[in-house]
Amino acid sequence: SFNDPAGMCPECDGVGRTVHLDLDRAVDWSKSLNEGALLLPGLSVGSWEWNLYGGSGRFDNDLPLGEFGAEERRLLLHGSGFTVRLDLRTGSADM
């Protein structure tokens, strides 16, 4: 039950459902970051959220994501705790 943590389902944490990301609908593996491979809302090329990936310096922005190595793919999908400096109109920020 949601009200008693001891009785919560370990899969859904008592919510009653789970949510899973369909990577093939979120990522176009045939495109590079610069070509718009990230299909989720807010991640259009040049947006500040896209810059968290494209501006990180961790990826070849012109390489199709399907050609990324295992480590690059893991970093793209799961991250590694690194920060990215964003230059904004009002200053800069580390994200």
Backbone as JSON, one array per atom type, in Angstrom:
{
  "sequence": "SFNDPAGMCPECDGVGRTVHLDLDRAVDWSKSLNEGALLLPGLSVGSWEWNLYGGSGRFDNDLPLGEFGAEERRLLLHGSGFTVRLDLRTGSADM",
  "N": [[0.83, -1.18, 0.0], [0.39, 2.3, -0.61], [0.33, 3.96, 1.57], [1.75, 2.71, 3.56], [5.02, 2.2, 3.76], [6.28, -0.29, 4.06], [4.63, -2.04, 2.78], [4.74, -1.35, 0.14], [4.85, -1.83, -3.38], [7.79, -2.92, -4.9], [8.37, -2.34, -7.54], [6.72, -0.21, -8.48], [6.71, 1.59, -6.43], [4.42, 1.83, -4.87], [2.64, 3.36, -6.34], [1.16, 2.19, -8.33], [1.61, 1.9, -11.01], [4.14, 1.76, -13.57], [6.54, 3.68, -15.4], [8.09, 3.72, -18.5], [10.72, 4.61, -20.68], [10.65, 4.72, -24.16], [13.25, 4.26, -26.02], [13.62, 4.3, -28.8], [11.71, 6.05, -29.64], [12.51, 8.35, -28.5], [15.03, 8.92, -29.36], [16.72, 9.38, -32.39], [18.61, 7.21, -33.85], [19.98, 7.28, -36.23], [20.77, 9.83, -36.72], [22.91, 12.66, -35.96], [23.8, 14.58, -33.0], [23.82, 17.27, -33.8], [22.12, 17.11, -35.95], [19.67, 16.77, -34.87], [19.06, 14.47, -33.29], [18.02, 13.98, -30.76], [14.85, 13.55, -29.69], [13.0, 14.34, -27.81], [10.68, 16.65, -26.27], [11.8, 20.01, -25.88], [14.45, 19.5, -26.38], [15.43, 20.45, -28.78], [17.74, 21.27, -31.4], [20.17, 23.55, -30.41], [18.71, 24.59, -28.29], [18.65, 25.48, -24.78], [18.58, 23.22, -23.15], [19.4, 21.23, -24.95], [22.01, 22.05, -25.24], [23.17, 21.1, -22.92], [23.96, 18.6, -23.63], [25.05, 18.79, -26.31], [26.81, 20.92, -25.95], [28.55, 20.04, -24.07], [31.04, 19.0, -24.66], [31.65, 16.36, -24.47], [30.82, 14.68, -26.43], [30.88, 13.72, -29.93], [29.43, 15.87, -31.89], [28.7, 15.62, -34.54], [28.61, 12.99, -35.23], [26.6, 10.21, -36.02], [24.29, 8.95, -33.61], [23.97, 6.21, -33.49], [26.47, 5.28, -34.06], [27.95, 5.78, -31.86], [30.2, 4.74, -29.31], [30.06, 2.23, -26.68], [30.6, 3.47, -24.17], [30.2, 6.22, -24.72], [27.49, 6.15, -25.38], [26.43, 5.3, -22.94], [27.09, 7.51, -21.33], [25.57, 9.51, -22.6], [22.92, 8.61, -22.22], [22.73, 8.08, -19.45], [24.45, 9.71, -18.01], [27.17, 11.01, -15.93], [27.64, 12.46, -13.69], [29.1, 14.72, -14.26], [29.59, 18.28, -14.7], [28.24, 20.96, -16.67], [29.07, 24.0, -18.16], [27.0, 26.66, -18.8], [26.47, 29.39, -20.9], [24.53, 32.1, -20.47], [22.14, 34.7, -21.28], [21.89, 36.24, -19.03], [24.15, 35.73, -17.62], [26.36, 33.12, -16.53], [26.08, 29.58, -15.86], [26.64, 26.63, -13.96], [25.7, 23.42, -14.69]],
  "CA": [[0.0, 0.0, 0.0], [1.13, 3.55, -0.69], [0.36, 4.58, 2.9], [2.68, 1.99, 4.42], [6.19, 1.87, 2.94], [6.61, -1.72, 4.15], [3.77, -2.77, 1.86], [4.84, -0.81, -1.22], [5.39, -2.64, -4.46], [9.13, -2.42, -5.22], [8.42, -1.9, -8.94], [6.04, 1.07, -8.72], [6.76, 2.39, -5.2], [3.08, 2.03, -4.35], [1.84, 4.23, -7.2], [0.24, 1.35, -9.09], [2.05, 1.76, -12.4], [5.51, 2.17, -13.85], [6.7, 4.41, -16.65], [9.34, 3.35, -19.17], [11.04, 5.4, -21.86], [10.91, 4.0, -25.4], [14.4, 4.97, -26.6], [13.49, 4.48, -30.24], [10.84, 7.21, -29.87], [13.17, 9.5, -27.9], [16.32, 9.13, -30.01], [16.87, 8.9, -33.77], [19.97, 6.69, -33.84], [20.63, 7.53, -37.52], [21.15, 11.24, -36.78], [23.86, 13.19, -34.98], [23.21, 15.6, -32.12], [23.6, 18.48, -34.6], [21.03, 16.87, -36.9], [18.41, 16.65, -34.13], [18.84, 13.08, -32.87], [17.24, 13.93, -29.51], [13.5, 13.83, -30.14], [12.13, 14.73, -26.71], [10.38, 18.08, -26.23], [12.78, 20.83, -25.18], [15.81, 19.15, -26.76], [15.7, 20.81, -30.17], [19.11, 21.73, -31.6], [20.41, 24.93, -30.02], [18.01, 24.96, -27.06], [19.57, 25.42, -23.64], [18.65, 21.83, -22.69], [20.24, 20.52, -25.91], [23.39, 22.44, -24.96], [23.7, 20.24, -21.86], [24.6, 17.48, -24.33], [25.86, 19.26, -27.43], [27.83, 21.85, -25.5], [29.33, 19.45, -22.97], [32.37, 18.61, -25.09], [31.82, 14.93, -24.22], [30.33, 13.91, -27.57], [31.1, 14.22, -31.28], [28.09, 16.34, -32.27], [28.43, 15.31, -35.94], [28.59, 11.53, -35.39], [25.29, 9.62, -35.73], [24.29, 8.31, -32.3], [24.12, 4.77, -33.68], [27.89, 4.98, -34.17], [28.59, 6.03, -30.57], [30.69, 3.57, -28.59], [29.29, 1.87, -25.49], [30.8, 4.47, -23.12], [29.52, 7.45, -25.14], [26.06, 5.91, -25.28], [26.1, 5.29, -21.52], [27.14, 8.9, -20.86], [24.45, 10.24, -23.17], [21.66, 8.16, -21.65], [22.71, 7.99, -17.99], [25.3, 10.73, -17.41], [28.24, 10.54, -15.04], [27.83, 13.4, -12.61], [29.89, 15.88, -14.66], [28.83, 19.52, -14.85], [28.4, 21.67, -17.94], [28.92, 25.45, -17.99], [26.13, 27.27, -19.79], [26.52, 30.84, -20.99], [23.18, 32.61, -20.66], [22.09, 36.15, -21.43], [22.0, 36.87, -17.71], [25.39, 35.27, -16.99], [26.64, 31.72, -16.82], [25.68, 28.67, -14.79], [27.12, 25.25, -14.04], [24.58, 22.49, -14.53]],
  "C": [[0.88, 1.25, 0.0], [1.31, 4.19, 0.68], [1.36, 3.93, 3.84], [3.88, 1.55, 3.58], [6.56, 0.39, 2.97], [5.79, -2.54, 3.16], [3.84, -2.3, 0.42], [5.4, -1.83, -2.19], [6.76, -2.08, -4.82], [9.25, -1.92, -6.66], [7.86, -0.5, -9.12], [6.07, 2.0, -7.51], [5.37, 2.74, -4.69], [2.17, 2.89, -5.2], [0.83, 3.43, -8.03], [0.58, 1.21, -10.56], [3.5, 2.2, -12.51], [5.55, 2.86, -15.21], [8.07, 4.05, -17.22], [9.51, 4.21, -20.41], [11.32, 4.48, -23.04], [12.02, 4.76, -26.13], [14.27, 5.21, -28.09], [12.53, 5.61, -30.6], [11.48, 8.49, -29.34], [14.45, 9.89, -28.63], [16.26, 8.59, -31.43], [18.34, 8.51, -33.92], [20.71, 6.95, -35.15], [21.13, 8.97, -37.66], [22.19, 11.58, -35.71], [23.12, 14.16, -34.06], [22.9, 16.86, -32.91], [22.46, 18.33, -35.59], [19.69, 16.68, -36.19], [18.08, 15.25, -33.69], [18.01, 12.96, -31.61], [15.83, 14.43, -29.8], [12.54, 14.3, -29.04], [11.87, 16.24, -26.73], [11.43, 18.83, -25.41], [14.22, 20.55, -25.59], [16.11, 19.45, -28.23], [17.1, 21.43, -30.25], [19.22, 23.22, -31.26], [19.69, 25.37, -28.77], [18.96, 24.83, -25.88], [19.67, 24.0, -23.11], [19.51, 20.99, -23.63], [21.71, 20.81, -25.63], [24.0, 21.67, -23.79], [24.42, 19.04, -22.46], [25.57, 18.01, -25.38], [26.99, 20.19, -27.03], [28.74, 21.3, -24.42], [30.77, 19.15, -23.35], [32.64, 17.12, -24.91], [31.48, 14.07, -25.44], [30.76, 14.55, -28.89], [29.72, 14.59, -31.82], [27.72, 16.01, -33.71], [28.36, 13.82, -36.22], [27.18, 11.01, -35.11], [25.34, 8.83, -34.42], [24.43, 6.8, -32.4], [25.57, 4.34, -33.8], [28.65, 5.3, -32.88], [29.07, 4.71, -30.0], [29.85, 3.35, -27.34], [29.4, 2.94, -24.4], [30.11, 5.79, -23.46], [28.01, 7.3, -25.0], [25.61, 5.92, -23.82], [26.09, 6.71, -20.95], [25.94, 9.71, -21.35], [23.15, 9.89, -22.45], [21.59, 8.25, -20.13], [23.56, 9.04, -17.29], [26.38, 10.14, -16.52], [28.51, 11.51, -13.9], [28.69, 14.6, -12.98], [28.99, 17.11, -14.79], [29.17, 20.17, -16.19], [28.19, 23.15, -17.66], [28.09, 25.98, -19.14], [26.31, 28.78, -19.74], [25.14, 31.34, -21.37], [23.23, 34.12, -20.82], [22.32, 36.87, -20.1], [23.27, 36.46, -16.97], [25.66, 33.83, -17.38], [26.25, 30.88, -15.61], [26.31, 27.31, -15.03], [25.95, 24.34, -13.76], [25.12, 21.08, -14.48]]
}
